[in-house]
Each structure stands twice: as structure tokens, then as C-alpha cells.
Amino acid sequence: MTEPQYPATNCVLRVPAKDSYSTSGPTLMGRQAANEGFLKAWFKHSGHHEFWCLARFKEEAQVFARIGEAVHIGNAHPPGYRWLSQNNIHRVAEVGTAYLPGPQVADVAWMRRRNPKAQATGFSIVGMTHTSCELPIQDALANMLTAPVYPWDAQICPSQSVQTMVQRLLDDEAAWLHEHTGAVCANRPQLPIVPLGVDCDALDLNPAAKAQHRQHWREHWGLNPSDVCVLYMGRLDLRTKANLYPMLDALELAAQTLRERQGPQLSLVLAGWFASEWDETTLRAAVLQACPSVRAIFEDGRTPEARAGVWHAADVFSSLVDNIQETFGLTPIEAMAAGLPVVVTDYDGYRESVREGIDGFRIRTWQPAAGQGMDLIDAHSDAISGYRDYVSKASAYVGIDIAQAAAAYTQLALDPALRQRMGAQGRQRARTQYDWAGLVPRYMDLFSELGRLRQAAVTVTQGPHSIGARHPRRSDPYHSFSHYPSATLSPDLRLRPGPLLSPHAAEREIQLAAMLERPVYQNIQKSLDQPMLLALLSRTATQSSPVPVQDNACQGNSEHLQRQVGWLIKSGLVQAVSATPSFDTP
């Protein structure tokens, strides 16, 4: 992979870590599934012949390229994949937009500012908000008000629920800044709503393929043809994903009603992955205790086979989410794309994707009023309780109408025609509203609109590019802590042989190599210019008077000469003749 030489797309995708867009690891989070879906869709539907990746390391960019190569396998003219190092972030201006798989718009905005070759109006930065209740995420969002973020930057919100939360957080932060400093936050990013999507073609199978999946999985689970199978898909985490007890209780009530009416047998498939041993032990006991009338089956939802096929073996999908960590919810849309009716809670983004009585049923929820959870957030903020404890406690006080859920399960179990009708309507909704094929153009339109805002913007004056102004909270450590040492290395400093430097030329190269091999210096070996250091040592050892640091003959091509001189002093190979006599040794 090489750095790009010409523009071929309107977006550079940032890869902050190898697993940013991958679901192949041992743990699988919703953000990873959403990001992987977006990346594959971008490769498939953007129509570009070259894809740029902004990454810290080449290895991260290679992960990006491998995903693209898998999408484009068999193409007669496969596209190219280009790595743009973060040190060259100014080159995003050749394309127009940097897209991030998370909400760290402020961090990348500072990266843009501190690069002397980058202009504030050179390109847009667009982040994606997944979960929004984690404190570091909220800090990242609030930081946009004090970072060099502008109206041609954006923080995408996948749902109205997310947009409302982010807007409220920014309003509260702006009010505090005004109260405390008198500042008015005039520059804010756009907060567009662009939903996450699914690959409808991969889920909406033809009748023969669907029947094959259905037969395979139902035989694998030992289900009878008449059994009505309710599917839950997702991370089995009772504290930070969803408390599954309300669903189990409602299914038990429905099973009892169906038994009285001589209806079909209910089965529950929990296709997921346990977040911990505690979750596994607790949930396996819970299904036996809370819904003994329902046969519960656990399936590893991380395998590609399960993620592709279990939808078609089920009759109903259900997710009674009650946790503030949820923002959008991909699994109900995946279920709809596969033609399943859904039973979900009327909570967060679920209420926007599922239409009550059309695609399925939305179960009523209740939450305490504002002011009732101050002790919860205070304990979490003060590190008295962890994130898992915080969100699980907040979830515990969210009411769910279990009777309504039980009635929904019962009605769907007794009415195959209703299941078919709702499934068909949900499939159509997924196709028209949430298919990546239709959503990728909306992302591209957003990037183009931000470009128009940049072009219409007045030139932003960034002020002098001084050390402290680059990023006041991420300053050069030798600026922030300049008062720590006895003296500062400077170009007029002079050097003489150190106490450990050999007078014999043949030994000096061995000495230098030995110093570099000390374990504590392994992390800086690549940044040390060894030929230049050896030349400096030779010059210092052979001159009758101290050698100036600024001597061009000693500088070679080193970018950070003073740092290397500091290391030589630390190694005892040279000694500084400082401007302050009290620090000189005789």
C-alpha cells in the first residue's frame, strides 16, 4: 500500500484500530458489526475505483484493504487501496472528508490543526455516534465545543433518539462554558440523522434458500414443524446490553395462555455470546426458573453460519431492550430484512425503526423522571461504581409492560397469517429505509454538502502556530515541563567526551551499539540516527575544545538533534559544557 497520488473518492475512512471494522475477533460488539457493515457497503456501493485509509500504522491499513479485497473478489478491474499516514492528514484535503467509525471528531480536529500543512477549511471531519452513555464518549462529544470543530464538520446520529441526546449534551456543555467563562460556542458541527443499514440481499433470501436454512437449523435445534420459535440475537449481557428477565417472564405467560388455548409450543433461541461467566451462569438458570414452559436453546451467534441462517429458522424476533447503552438497534432491522415480525420495546431507536402494528409490536416502557438518577451518575463519575454497575442500575428502574409483551407473543403464535403479513411489511421497510444500497448515497450526499459549506466558509484564521496553540491540552512535553531540568539543551551548548567514551575509534562504534541494545532504549532505536551519532562522537573525541551542538558537520539528516544529544549525555558518551558553571564537572 502506498500513499495516494490523485483523488478518486470523496471520503477517506479512518482506521483507529485493527478491530474497528471487524467482527472476526473473540468478542463482538454492536459498533463493530455496524462499522463492518458500513465499510463493506462503502466498498460495494460507493462506485469508487480507489479507497483511501487514514491509519496510524500500515498493519491497520492492511486490515482495511483485506476487507475490501474480499468484497471485490472476482472483479475484472478491482479497485486500489491507499494508506494515508496520520502525519500526512493534510492530504485529506485532496479528497474532502475524513470519516471516523466513532465520535472522536474533536481529536481528529486537533490533529488537523496541529499539522502546519493543513487548513481548517481544507476538509471535513465526520464522526459516527454509536453508544452515547459511556463517559469517555460523552467527553469526546462535549469536547467538540472547545476543539477546532466547524459547521462543515459533522457528528452523524443514527436515530432521532441519538440526535436529541447529543444536542442536549452540547447545549448543557455550552451553557456551562458561558456561565463559567462568558464564552459563546458559535462553531458547532452538523448533527445529521443517517441510520445504520443492513445488507438486505444477504438476509432476504429466495424461498428455496430460506427453506434450506429453516430445515437445517430447526433440525439442529430439534424443533417440531408446529413449534413457534422466538429468536433473540445479540450479546448475552444482562447488565450492559439488555435485562432478559422481562422477555422470559412474558414468554412464560404467553406459553401458559397458548397451553390453555391448545396453541403451538413456544421455543426461544438465544443466539449470542455470553459477556462473562456470570452472565452464562445467571442466564442458564434464569430460563429454567422464569420460563419453564418454554424450551430455551442457546446458539453461538458469532459464527458466520449462525449470523446468516438463524433468522430463517425463527418465526418471531424479539428484543425488549431497556438499557441506555442502546442507541439504534441493528438486530430488529436485520430481522425485518429476513421477513420476521418483531416484538421490541418502545425505547430509543427501536421506536423509530419498528412501526407499531405494521412491522410488529412495540411494548410500552416507563423511565424515572430527570433528577431521579443523580446518585447513579455521581457514583459512576466518582469511580465508586463501574460502567457495568451504572448502566445495569439505570436499566433496573426502567419499566416494561410484560402483559402487553405476553399478549403480542400469544397473538403472533396463534396467527400465522399475521406473522406473514407483518414480516412482509417489515421486509419492505428494511428494503426502502435501511438497505445499505440506498444509504451509502445518503452518506455521499452528506460529504458533498459539507464540501459546499467549506467552499462557502470565510477563511479561518488559526493564529500563530506556536507550541502551546497547536493543542493547549496536548502540548510538547518539553514545553509544558520546560522548568523541570537544570538547563535546556540549546544550539549553543558545547560537548566534550563523556566519562564512558573510549578514546579509541575502533571501540566507539561498539560502545554506541552496546548502549543502543540496552532494553530501556528499544522503543527509541528507530528514531536515533546512528551514523550521525557516531560522527558526533568521533568529532567530540578528537577535538581539543568542546564541540558546538549546532555544528553542521555533526547534524547529518537528523530531525531532532537535541533529543539525540540528550540521549548521548544520558549514556555518558558525551558531557555538556553548560552556560551555568555550577553545573559543570571539573
KOLNU-469395 format. One line per field, with one value per residue (C-alpha): residue number from 0; chain; x, y, z. Coordinates in steps of 0.25 Angstrom, whole numbers, plus 5000, padded with zeros to 4 digits. Example, Ala and Ser with C-alpha at 12.3 -4.5 7.8 and 13.67 -1.06 7.14 Angstrom:
# KOLNU-469395
seq <- c(0|1)
mol <- c(A|A)
u <- c(5049|5055)
v <- c(4982|4996)
w <- c(5031|5029)
END
This chain:
# KOLNU-469395
seq <- c(0|1|2|3|4|5|6|7|8|9|10|11|12|13|14|15|16|17|18|19|20|21|22|23|24|25|26|27|28|29|30|31|32|33|34|35|36|37|38|39|40|41|42|43|44|45|46|47|48|49|50|51|52|53|54|55|56|57|58|59|60|61|62|63|64|65|66|67|68|69|70|71|72|73|74|75|76|77|78|79|80|81|82|83|84|85|86|87|88|89|90|91|92|93|94|95|96|97|98|99|100|101|102|103|104|105|106|107|108|109|110|111|112|113|114|115|116|117|118|119|120|121|122|123|124|125|126|127|128|129|130|131|132|133|134|135|136|137|138|139|140|141|142|143|144|145|146|147|148|149|150|151|152|153|154|155|156|157|158|159|160|161|162|163|164|165|166|167|168|169|170|171|172|173|174|175|176|177|178|179|180|181|182|183|184|185|186|187|188|189|190|191|192|193|194|195|196|197|198|199|200|201|202|203|204|205|206|207|208|209|210|211|212|213|214|215|216|217|218|219|220|221|222|223|224|225|226|227|228|229|230|231|232|233|234|235|236|237|238|239|240|241|242|243|244|245|246|247|248|249|250|251|252|253|254|255|256|257|258|259|260|261|262|263|264|265|266|267|268|269|270|271|272|273|274|275|276|277|278|279|280|281|282|283|284|285|286|287|288|289|290|291|292|293|294|295|296|297|298|299|300|301|302|303|304|305|306|307|308|309|310|311|312|313|314|315|316|317|318|319|320|321|322|323|324|325|326|327|328|329|330|331|332|333|334|335|336|337|338|339|340|341|342|343|344|345|346|347|348|349|350|351|352|353|354|355|356|357|358|359|360|361|362|363|364|365|366|367|368|369|370|371|372|373|374|375|376|377|378|379|380|381|382|383|384|385|386|387|388|389|390|391|392|393|394|395|396|397|398|399|400|401|402|403|404|405|406|407|408|409|410|411|412|413|414|415|416|417|418|419|420|421|422|423|424|425|426|427|428|429|430|431|432|433|434|435|436|437|438|439|440|441|442|443|444|445|446|447|448|449|450|451|452|453|454|455|456|457|458|459|460|461|462|463|464|465|466|467|468|469|470|471|472|473|474|475|476|477|478|479|480|481|482|483|484|485|486|487|488|489|490|491|492|493|494|495|496|497|498|499|500|501|502|503|504|505|506|507|508|509|510|511|512|513|514|515|516|517|518|519|520|521|522|523|524|525|526|527|528|529|530|531|532|533|534|535|536|537|538|539|540|541|542|543|544|545|546|547|548|549|550|551|552|553|554|555|556|557|558|559|560|561|562|563|564|565|566|567|568|569|570|571|572|573|574|575|576|577|578|579|580|581|582|583|584|585)
mol <- c(A|A|A|A|A|A|A|A|A|A|A|A|A|A|A|A|A|A|A|A|A|A|A|A|A|A|A|A|A|A|A|A|A|A|A|A|A|A|A|A|A|A|A|A|A|A|A|A|A|A|A|A|A|A|A|A|A|A|A|A|A|A|A|A|A|A|A|A|A|A|A|A|A|A|A|A|A|A|A|A|A|A|A|A|A|A|A|A|A|A|A|A|A|A|A|A|A|A|A|A|A|A|A|A|A|A|A|A|A|A|A|A|A|A|A|A|A|A|A|A|A|A|A|A|A|A|A|A|A|A|A|A|A|A|A|A|A|A|A|A|A|A|A|A|A|A|A|A|A|A|A|A|A|A|A|A|A|A|A|A|A|A|A|A|A|A|A|A|A|A|A|A|A|A|A|A|A|A|A|A|A|A|A|A|A|A|A|A|A|A|A|A|A|A|A|A|A|A|A|A|A|A|A|A|A|A|A|A|A|A|A|A|A|A|A|A|A|A|A|A|A|A|A|A|A|A|A|A|A|A|A|A|A|A|A|A|A|A|A|A|A|A|A|A|A|A|A|A|A|A|A|A|A|A|A|A|A|A|A|A|A|A|A|A|A|A|A|A|A|A|A|A|A|A|A|A|A|A|A|A|A|A|A|A|A|A|A|A|A|A|A|A|A|A|A|A|A|A|A|A|A|A|A|A|A|A|A|A|A|A|A|A|A|A|A|A|A|A|A|A|A|A|A|A|A|A|A|A|A|A|A|A|A|A|A|A|A|A|A|A|A|A|A|A|A|A|A|A|A|A|A|A|A|A|A|A|A|A|A|A|A|A|A|A|A|A|A|A|A|A|A|A|A|A|A|A|A|A|A|A|A|A|A|A|A|A|A|A|A|A|A|A|A|A|A|A|A|A|A|A|A|A|A|A|A|A|A|A|A|A|A|A|A|A|A|A|A|A|A|A|A|A|A|A|A|A|A|A|A|A|A|A|A|A|A|A|A|A|A|A|A|A|A|A|A|A|A|A|A|A|A|A|A|A|A|A|A|A|A|A|A|A|A|A|A|A|A|A|A|A|A|A|A|A|A|A|A|A|A|A|A|A|A|A|A|A|A|A|A|A|A|A|A|A|A|A|A|A|A|A|A|A|A|A|A|A|A|A|A|A|A|A|A|A|A|A|A|A|A|A|A|A|A|A|A|A|A|A|A|A|A|A|A|A|A|A|A|A|A|A|A|A|A|A|A|A|A|A|A|A|A|A|A|A|A|A|A|A|A|A|A|A|A|A|A|A|A|A|A|A|A|A|A|A|A|A|A|A|A|A|A|A|A|A|A|A)
u <- c(5000|5005|5001|4991|4995|4982|4967|4958|4947|4940|4944|4956|4952|4960|4964|4968|4970|4970|4957|4950|4942|4944|4935|4945|4950|4947|4937|4927|4921|4910|4918|4928|4916|4911|4925|4928|4914|4917|4931|4926|4915|4924|4933|4921|4912|4920|4925|4939|4951|4961|4959|4967|4970|4975|4982|4993|5001|5002|4996|4983|4982|4985|4973|4964|4970|4967|4952|4951|4958|4948|4937|4943|4948|4945|4944|4951|4956|4958|4960|4972|4974|4983|4989|4990|4998|4993|5005|5000|4986|4986|4985|4971|4968|4971|4958|4950|4945|4951|4940|4942|4936|4934|4931|4945|4943|4950|4962|4964|4960|4973|4981|4976|4980|4994|4998|5005|5001|4986|4976|4963|4955|4963|4954|4942|4943|4931|4929|4918|4911|4908|4906|4906|4905|4920|4927|4939|4929|4921|4934|4938|4925|4926|4940|4935|4931|4945|4952|4955|4942|4934|4920|4926|4929|4918|4915|4905|4894|4887|4874|4866|4868|4883|4882|4873|4883|4895|4888|4884|4899|4904|4894|4897|4912|4911|4902|4913|4924|4916|4913|4928|4935|4925|4929|4919|4921|4918|4924|4917|4917|4905|4897|4890|4882|4887|4882|4891|4888|4887|4891|4876|4881|4889|4877|4865|4867|4859|4849|4858|4870|4861|4854|4868|4873|4860|4861|4875|4874|4861|4866|4879|4871|4861|4849|4835|4829|4818|4827|4827|4841|4844|4858|4867|4881|4892|4901|4896|4900|4889|4895|4901|4892|4878|4872|4865|4856|4844|4845|4846|4834|4826|4829|4825|4811|4809|4813|4803|4792|4795|4794|4780|4776|4783|4792|4806|4818|4827|4842|4853|4866|4877|4887|4898|4911|4912|4919|4924|4923|4914|4904|4905|4902|4891|4884|4884|4878|4868|4862|4859|4853|4846|4840|4840|4829|4837|4849|4861|4873|4886|4893|4907|4903|4917|4919|4916|4907|4898|4898|4894|4884|4877|4867|4861|4858|4850|4836|4837|4849|4849|4858|4852|4864|4863|4878|4883|4895|4886|4884|4879|4878|4882|4876|4862|4865|4872|4860|4851|4860|4859|4844|4841|4831|4837|4833|4842|4841|4837|4850|4861|4864|4855|4842|4847|4850|4838|4824|4814|4804|4811|4824|4822|4819|4825|4824|4822|4833|4834|4846|4848|4848|4860|4866|4864|4877|4887|4893|4895|4903|4911|4915|4920|4927|4934|4939|4931|4923|4928|4921|4914|4909|4904|4896|4890|4885|4879|4873|4867|4857|4852|4838|4834|4819|4821|4806|4806|4818|4812|4799|4808|4815|4802|4795|4807|4808|4793|4792|4802|4795|4799|4813|4814|4807|4816|4828|4826|4823|4836|4844|4839|4842|4856|4858|4853|4859|4871|4877|4892|4890|4881|4888|4902|4897|4892|4906|4912|4902|4905|4920|4917|4908|4919|4929|4919|4919|4935|4935|4925|4932|4941|4955|4958|4970|4977|4987|5001|5005|5012|5016|5004|4994|4995|4986|4987|4984|4993|5006|5020|5025|5037|5029|5019|5031|5042|5044|5048|5062|5075|5077|5071|5078|5081|5089|5100|5102|5116|5120|5133|5136|5127|5133|5129|5134|5146|5158|5160|5152|5150|5143|5134|5125|5124|5121|5109|5103|5104|5097|5086|5084|5080|5066|5061|5065|5058|5046|5055|5065|5058|5058|5073|5082|5093|5103|5101|5103|5116|5121|5118|5125|5137|5138|5136|5147|5157|5155|5163|5152|5137|5129|5116|5103|5099|5112|5106|5117|5110|5096|5094|5080|5074|5061|5062|5077|5075|5068|5079|5089|5081|5082|5097|5098|5089|5098|5111|5117|5117|5117|5111|5118|5106|5105|5103|5117|5111|5106|5119|5128|5143)
v <- c(5000|5014|5028|5033|5042|5046|5047|5037|5037|5048|5041|5036|5025|5025|5012|5015|5001|4987|4983|4996|4990|4975|4965|4953|4955|4947|4958|4964|4978|4985|4996|4986|4980|4993|4998|4985|4987|5001|4998|4986|4995|5006|4997|4991|5003|5016|5013|5018|5012|5015|5015|5023|5019|5028|5020|5020|5008|5001|4988|4995|4999|4985|4980|4991|4986|4972|4974|4982|4971|4961|4970|4972|4957|4953|4967|4969|4982|4982|4996|5001|5003|5014|5017|5031|5032|5041|5050|5054|5057|5070|5061|5058|5072|5065|5057|5065|5057|5048|5038|5033|5020|5027|5040|5045|5057|5067|5058|5058|5073|5075|5066|5075|5088|5084|5079|5092|5088|5086|5097|5097|5099|5088|5076|5072|5062|5053|5044|5033|5032|5018|5017|5030|5027|5024|5035|5035|5036|5048|5055|5053|5059|5071|5073|5077|5091|5095|5088|5094|5088|5096|5095|5087|5076|5066|5056|5046|5041|5028|5032|5043|5038|5039|5053|5058|5053|5059|5072|5072|5069|5080|5090|5087|5088|5101|5107|5103|5109|5122|5122|5120|5127|5136|5129|5127|5114|5119|5107|5094|5082|5077|5066|5059|5047|5036|5022|5010|4999|4985|4977|4973|4964|4955|4954|4954|4940|4933|4923|4911|4916|4921|4907|4900|4909|4907|4892|4891|4900|4894|4880|4885|4890|4879|4887|4881|4887|4893|4900|4915|4919|4933|4938|4947|4951|4959|4959|4952|4962|4964|4977|4985|4980|4976|4970|4958|4954|4963|4955|4942|4945|4950|4937|4929|4936|4934|4919|4917|4924|4916|4903|4907|4910|4898|4906|4903|4901|4913|4911|4922|4922|4931|4933|4941|4941|4942|4954|4947|4934|4941|4944|4930|4924|4934|4933|4918|4918|4929|4921|4909|4918|4929|4921|4906|4905|4910|4902|4910|4908|4915|4917|4923|4936|4939|4929|4933|4922|4926|4940|4937|4926|4926|4937|4928|4917|4926|4931|4943|4952|4959|4969|4976|4986|4994|4999|5013|5008|5004|5015|5010|4994|4987|4973|4977|4983|4970|4962|4971|4969|4954|4955|4953|4960|4967|4969|4981|4991|5005|5010|5019|5016|5004|5013|5019|5007|4998|5002|4998|4988|4988|4982|4976|4981|4992|4989|5001|5006|5015|5022|5031|5046|5054|5056|5042|5037|5047|5037|5027|5036|5042|5029|5025|5039|5038|5023|5017|5009|5004|5005|4992|4995|5009|5004|4992|5000|5010|4999|4992|5004|5004|4998|4989|4985|4970|4967|4974|4967|4953|4957|4961|4947|4940|4947|4945|4930|4928|4935|4930|4940|4952|4947|4946|4960|4967|4960|4964|4979|4979|4973|4984|4995|4990|4990|5004|5011|5003|4995|5000|5001|5013|5018|5019|5030|5038|5038|5042|5054|5058|5058|5067|5076|5078|5081|5092|5098|5098|5105|5116|5118|5130|5127|5122|5130|5120|5129|5127|5112|5113|5101|5103|5108|5095|5088|5094|5081|5073|5081|5077|5071|5079|5092|5088|5083|5093|5097|5083|5081|5089|5094|5093|5087|5098|5100|5108|5096|5090|5076|5069|5054|5047|5039|5026|5030|5022|5029|5018|5020|5005|5003|5015|5008|4996|5005|5012|4999|4993|5006|5004|4990|4993|4989|5002|5008|4998|5008|5019|5011|5015|5030|5030|5034|5024|5029|5043|5040|5032|5044|5053|5044|5044|5059|5061|5051|5057|5072|5079|5088|5086|5084|5092|5085|5093|5089|5085|5075|5067|5069|5060|5058|5057|5063|5064|5067|5072|5059|5051|5059|5058|5043|5043|5051|5041|5030|5036|5037|5052|5063|5076|5089|5097|5112|5111|5108|5102|5090|5087|5076|5078)
w <- c(5000|4996|4999|4989|4977|4972|4977|4974|4985|4993|5007|5014|5024|5037|5044|5058|5062|5055|5060|5057|5045|5048|5055|5054|5068|5080|5085|5076|5080|5072|5068|5061|5054|5049|5045|5037|5030|5026|5021|5013|5007|5004|4996|4989|4987|4986|4972|4974|4968|4979|4994|5004|5018|5029|5039|5050|5044|5031|5038|5041|5027|5022|5030|5023|5009|5012|5015|5002|4994|5000|4995|4981|4979|4965|4960|4946|4950|4965|4972|4978|4993|4998|5012|5017|5030|5040|5039|5025|5030|5022|5009|5013|5006|4993|4995|5004|5016|5027|5032|5046|5051|5065|5071|5072|5063|5073|5074|5059|5058|5067|5058|5046|5054|5059|5045|5039|5025|5028|5027|5035|5023|5015|5018|5027|5039|5040|5052|5056|5069|5074|5089|5096|5111|5113|5120|5110|5099|5105|5108|5093|5089|5098|5094|5080|5086|5090|5079|5065|5060|5050|5043|5031|5041|5046|5056|5050|5059|5054|5060|5065|5079|5078|5072|5083|5094|5087|5085|5099|5104|5095|5100|5114|5112|5104|5116|5126|5117|5116|5131|5135|5124|5117|5104|5093|5085|5071|5064|5065|5056|5048|5055|5043|5045|5035|5040|5040|5030|5027|5014|5010|4999|5009|5018|5009|5002|4991|4996|4993|5001|5012|5013|5013|5025|5032|5031|5035|5048|5053|5051|5058|5070|5070|5067|5063|5050|5058|5069|5068|5070|5076|5073|5081|5074|5081|5092|5104|5115|5125|5131|5119|5107|5112|5124|5118|5130|5125|5112|5119|5128|5117|5109|5121|5122|5107|5107|5118|5110|5098|5106|5111|5096|5091|5083|5078|5087|5089|5087|5090|5083|5089|5078|5084|5092|5107|5112|5125|5133|5142|5130|5125|5139|5142|5129|5128|5142|5138|5126|5135|5146|5139|5127|5130|5119|5108|5102|5102|5093|5093|5080|5077|5070|5066|5055|5041|5039|5050|5047|5033|5035|5049|5044|5034|5045|5054|5054|5062|5066|5080|5087|5099|5101|5114|5114|5112|5105|5093|5083|5069|5069|5057|5060|5059|5045|5041|5046|5037|5025|5027|5027|5042|5050|5062|5077|5083|5094|5091|5094|5088|5073|5073|5073|5060|5052|5056|5053|5063|5058|5044|5045|5059|5073|5081|5096|5105|5115|5126|5132|5145|5143|5141|5155|5160|5155|5161|5171|5160|5151|5163|5168|5153|5151|5165|5161|5172|5163|5149|5136|5136|5150|5146|5133|5140|5151|5142|5134|5146|5148|5134|5134|5123|5120|5122|5120|5106|5102|5106|5098|5086|5087|5088|5077|5067|5071|5069|5055|5044|5034|5044|5045|5030|5027|5038|5033|5018|5023|5031|5019|5010|5021|5022|5007|5005|5018|5023|5012|5010|4995|4998|5010|5004|4994|5006|5013|5000|4999|5013|5010|4997|5005|5015|5004|4999|5013|5013|5000|5005|5018|5021|5023|5037|5044|5052|5059|5060|5060|5074|5082|5092|5082|5074|5085|5099|5106|5097|5097|5095|5108|5107|5106|5118|5127|5122|5136|5141|5137|5142|5128|5114|5102|5092|5079|5086|5096|5095|5096|5101|5103|5113|5125|5117|5103|5098|5093|5082|5069|5067|5081|5080|5069|5079|5090|5083|5078|5093|5098|5088|5091|5106|5108|5112|5099|5090|5088|5082|5074|5061|5064|5066|5055|5057|5046|5051|5066|5062|5054|5066|5076|5067|5065|5080|5084|5074|5076|5086|5090|5093|5080|5078|5077|5065|5057|5043|5042|5053|5050|5038|5034|5048|5050|5066|5068|5082|5086|5081|5089|5101|5100|5098|5110|5118|5112|5118|5104|5104|5114|5113|5116|5120|5121|5136|5142|5155|5147|5140|5146|5147)
END
